[in-house]
Amino acid sequence: MPPNALRLPDKSILSLGASVTDQTYFDLVLPDGTSLQNSMMTNTPYLSDLLLPDGAALQGADGNALGIDAVDTQTELIGPLGAIEMQTNTDILLIA
């Protein structure tokens, strides 16, 4: 009788082989060996005030500060960019 097996009342044998899971992580690299980096970019829109040489805000006829639309961009490196290869092998359930 093989290991990891069970004999059923009708004398047949039930067996389940081992499962093997393999997971490998690969960094993606440039030809010179430098790792490609995974990044996240955040854009924050805001109104940039127009200022006079003395630092005072330039105002429109309605008394509100004049400005121009601008975007603050921030890039954050998360880490090396890579790929994961996963493989799972499960033996067949045998009934003899």
Summary of the structure (lengths in Angstrom):
residues: 96
radius of gyration: 32.5
end to end distance: 10.6
largest distance: 98.3
contacts: 172
relative contact order: 0.35
helix: 0%
strand: 61%
